[in-house]
């Protein structure tokens, strides 16, 4: 695998393609294959794990080559806190006795 820095935000990766194979299946093989679904699932998970390792390696290369994500500056409007606070009314306690009824 060949890795080159293009600019501060990109790398170029050149990989060698894998060889494609051709296979012929018999009926008996297809019957056996039904029993091998779990094996195939485990194999697929292992391939995904390998892909994750490759991505981690590429991210490490980005760090080594100082390749970073593009950062867009977003203007921030700051409002003084005095303008955001609204006065509140003082709440007086209830002066009469309140009786709560149980509705059981």
C-alpha positions in Angstrom: 0.0 0.0 0.0 1.4 3.4 -1.0 0.3 6.5 1.0 1.0 10.1 -0.1 0.1 13.5 1.3 -1.9 15.6 -1.2 -2.4 18.6 1.0 -3.2 19.6 4.6 -6.6 17.9 4.4 -6.1 14.8 2.2 -4.0 11.7 1.6 -3.9 9.4 -1.5 -3.9 5.6 -1.0 -2.8 3.2 -3.7 -3.7 -0.4 -3.1 -3.1 -3.6 -5.1 -6.3 -5.3 -6.2 -7.1 -8.8 -5.0 -7.3 -11.7 -7.4 -10.9 -12.6 -8.4 -11.6 -16.4 -8.4 -14.2 -18.4 -10.2 -15.9 -21.4 -8.6 -18.4 -24.1 -9.6 -20.8 -25.4 -6.9 -22.5 -28.8 -6.8 -25.9 -29.4 -5.2 -24.2 -31.3 -2.3 -21.9 -28.3 -1.7 -24.9 -25.9 -1.5 -26.6 -28.2 1.0 -23.4 -28.2 3.1 -23.1 -24.4 2.7 -26.4 -24.0 4.6 -24.7 -25.5 7.6 -21.8 -23.1 7.2 -23.7 -19.8 7.6 -22.2 -19.2 11.1 -18.7 -19.7 9.7 -19.4 -17.2 6.9 -20.8 -14.7 9.4 -17.7 -15.0 11.5 -15.5 -14.6 8.5 -17.4 -11.4 7.4 -17.0 -10.0 10.9 -13.2 -10.7 10.7 -13.1 -8.8 7.4 -14.9 -5.8 8.9 -12.4 -5.9 11.8 -9.5 -5.9 9.2 -11.1 -2.9 7.5 -11.3 -1.0 10.8 -7.7 -1.7 11.5 -6.8 -0.3 8.0 -8.8 2.8 8.7 -7.0 3.2 12.1 -3.7 2.8 10.2 -4.7 5.5 7.7 -5.7 7.8 10.5 -2.3 7.3 12.1 -0.7 8.2 8.8 -2.9 11.4 8.6 -1.5 12.3 12.1 2.1 11.6 11.0 1.6 13.7 7.8 -0.3 16.5 9.6 -3.4 15.9 7.5 -6.5 17.2 9.4 -10.2 17.8 8.9 -11.2 21.0 7.3 -12.4 23.4 9.9 -15.0 26.0 8.9 -15.2 29.1 11.0 -18.8 29.8 12.1 -19.5 33.4 13.1 -20.8 33.5 16.7 -23.1 36.2 17.8 -22.7 37.1 21.5 -25.6 38.8 23.3 -24.8 40.5 26.5 -26.4 38.6 29.5 -28.3 41.7 30.6 -30.4 41.6 27.5 -31.3 38.0 27.9 -32.6 38.1 31.5 -36.2 39.1 31.9 -37.5 40.3 35.3 -39.7 37.9 37.2 -42.6 38.7 39.5 -42.2 37.8 43.1 -44.4 35.0 44.1 -46.3 35.5 47.4 -47.1 32.5 49.5 -50.7 31.4 49.7 -52.3 32.9 52.8 -55.4 30.7 53.1 -55.4 27.1 54.3 -55.4 24.6 51.4 -57.1 21.3 52.0 -56.1 18.5 49.6 -58.7 15.8 49.1 -57.7 12.2 48.6 -59.6 10.6 45.7 -58.9 7.0 46.6 
